[in-house]
Amino acid sequence: MAGRSDHGAAGGAPHAPRGPVREGVLTGDFWDACVRVAGALAEAGVSSIEVCRPGESAGRLGARATDLPGALAAAPVGTRLEARVGGVGGVGGGGWIEVVVEPKQIRWRSDDPGLIAALGR
């Protein structure tokens, strides 16, 4: 997956991975995939998500103050979400996740064991 330039020349993790990086694709019913991602992020305690829509500057979403499944479902193809998991204020102790909206599916990658388990089933 392509990443932002501040994550290295070829994109990548927002910080050094804390464990093995895994990735996957959620296919099937797109709405169910959106709900699954939103639920996994909520379970992981994610409170803030950086959103990069194609052709726009990055912005932040309050994960608990928005309809995240709806925002994912309405996002244009190529939209990328990035978040840190756990820790205080998203710093320390947690991993990271990157989610990309693709045509009729959602691609993800993470180093967080809980998110890998939740999304990799």
matplotlib code that plots the C-alpha trace (Angstrom):
import matplotlib.pyplot as plt

x = [0.0, 1.2, 1.7, 2.4, 5.8, 6.5, 6.3, 9.3, 10.0, 7.8, 5.2, 5.0, 4.3, 3.8, 6.5, 8.7, 6.5, 6.1, 5.6, 5.1, 3.1, 0.1, -2.2, -5.5, -8.5, -12.1, -14.3, -17.9, -20.6, -18.9, -21.1, -20.2, -16.5, -17.0, -18.8, -16.1, -13.3, -15.1, -15.8, -12.2, -11.0, -13.4, -12.4, -8.8, -9.5, -8.7, -9.9, -8.4, -8.0, -6.1, -8.0, -6.4, -8.9, -7.5, -6.7, -7.3, -5.1, -5.1, -7.6, -8.5, -11.7, -12.8, -13.4, -16.0, -17.7, -18.5, -20.4, -17.2, -18.9, -20.9, -17.8, -15.9, -18.8, -19.1, -15.4, -14.1, -11.8, -8.3, -9.2, -6.6, -7.1, -4.3, -4.4, -2.3, -3.7, -3.7, -1.5, -2.3, -3.4, -2.4, 1.3, 3.2, 2.2, 0.1, 0.6, -0.8, -3.2, -3.6, -6.9, -7.5, -10.8, -10.7, -13.4, -15.9, -13.4, -11.2, -7.5, -5.8, -2.4, -1.3, 1.3, -1.3, -2.0, -5.6, -6.5, -4.8, -6.9, -10.1, -9.6, -7.7, -10.4]
y = [0.0, 3.4, 5.7, 9.3, 10.8, 11.3, 7.6, 6.9, 7.0, 4.0, 4.7, 2.3, 2.2, 5.4, 4.2, 1.2, -1.9, -3.4, -6.9, -8.6, -6.6, -8.4, -7.3, -8.4, -7.6, -7.5, -8.5, -9.6, -7.2, -3.7, -2.4, -5.4, -4.8, -1.1, -2.2, -4.8, -2.2, 0.3, -2.3, -3.5, 0.1, 0.8, -2.4, -1.4, 1.9, 4.1, 7.6, 9.6, 8.7, 10.5, 10.5, 11.1, 11.4, 11.5, 15.0, 16.5, 17.4, 15.0, 15.6, 14.0, 12.2, 11.6, 7.9, 8.0, 11.2, 10.1, 7.4, 5.5, 2.8, 5.4, 7.5, 4.5, 3.4, 6.9, 7.5, 7.6, 4.9, 5.6, 7.1, 6.0, 6.0, 5.7, 5.3, 4.4, 1.9, 2.0, 4.0, 7.4, 9.8, 7.2, 7.3, 4.4, 0.8, 0.4, -0.5, 1.1, 0.4, 1.6, 1.1, 1.8, 1.9, 0.1, -0.7, -3.0, -3.9, -2.6, -3.4, -3.1, -3.7, -3.5, -4.5, -4.7, -8.3, -7.5, -5.8, -8.6, -11.1, -9.1, -8.4, -11.4, -14.0]
z = [0.0, -0.8, 2.2, 2.9, 2.3, 6.0, 6.5, 4.4, 0.7, -0.1, 2.6, 5.6, 9.2, 11.1, 13.5, 13.9, 14.0, 17.4, 16.0, 12.7, 10.2, 8.7, 6.0, 4.6, 2.4, 3.6, 0.7, 0.4, 1.6, 1.7, 4.5, 6.6, 6.0, 7.1, 10.3, 11.0, 10.6, 12.8, 15.5, 15.5, 15.9, 18.8, 20.5, 20.2, 21.9, 18.8, 19.5, 16.6, 13.0, 10.3, 7.0, 3.6, 0.8, -2.8, -3.8, -0.3, 2.6, 5.5, 8.3, 11.6, 12.6, 16.2, 16.0, 18.7, 17.6, 14.1, 12.2, 11.2, 9.3, 7.4, 6.8, 5.4, 3.2, 1.8, 1.3, -2.3, -3.5, -2.5, 0.9, 3.5, 7.3, 9.7, 13.5, 16.5, 18.9, 22.6, 24.9, 26.3, 23.5, 21.0, 22.1, 23.6, 24.1, 21.0, 17.5, 14.3, 11.5, 8.0, 6.1, 2.4, 0.7, -2.6, -5.1, -3.2, -0.5, 2.3, 2.5, 5.9, 7.4, 11.1, 13.6, 16.4, 17.5, 18.5, 15.2, 13.3, 15.1, 14.7, 11.0, 9.9, 10.7]

ax = plt.figure().add_subplot(projection="3d")
ax.plot(x, y, z, "-o")
ax.set_aspect("equal")
plt.show()
